Amino acid sequence: KKGYFKDAMKWFKKAERLEPHNLKVQYAMGNMFYLKGEYDKAISKLEYVLNKGLDDQSVTDVLMSSYNNAAVACYTKKKDFNKGLELVDKALQFDPNSEFPLSTKAELLFKMGRVKDAEEYIQKVIAVKPDTEFFARLGCEQQELDDFGLAKRYYKESLKLDPNNSKAICNLGLV
């Protein structure tokens, strides 16, 4: 709940004033900013922690997710595709086979009109983890680009994984 975040952040800030270089406090604050959806602040804290030597899987996981979610915000809210691409590339440096940054990069490239580049990342996502919702989303994007043949292909792929995916069924009917 929001009250808990506010309360927790108050304690983290107090701990930070007492020990400004305590990496566990900085990590906790970065994690809290991530949970609150304040990705720029999360990235700042987590990069600091990583650069100061707390190279731990939980730090890199949250930092990778922060970069990815900030990239998503760039194309959904800010329409800054280049910044989104820069951020998602940073996420992929931690794990080049992570499905979420790969799909984010594919979506960014589609929105930038770089369809062939996007297709390369789509194939990577499919190789890592075929997902019915991912295929349905790709179908919708292709439908918006008036590429009904490719939209059909993606909807059918979605239905191979989940024959009852109503979104894919309905949109397949539309195309």
Salt bridges, closest charged atoms under 4 A:
ASP7 OD1 - LYS10 NZ 3.73
GLU16 OE2 - LYS45 NZ 2.60
GLU38 OE2 - LYS36 NZ 3.37
GLU38 OE1 - LYS41 NZ 3.23
GLU86 OE2 - LYS83 NZ 3.49
ASP89 OD1 - LYS105 NZ 2.58
GLU99 OE1 - LYS129 NZ 3.87
GLU107 OE2 - ARG137 NE 2.83
ASP117 OD2 - ARG114 NE 2.95
GLU119 OE2 - ARG153 NH2 3.46
GLU120 OE2 - LYS124 NZ 3.61
GLU157 OE2 - LYS160 NZ 3.14
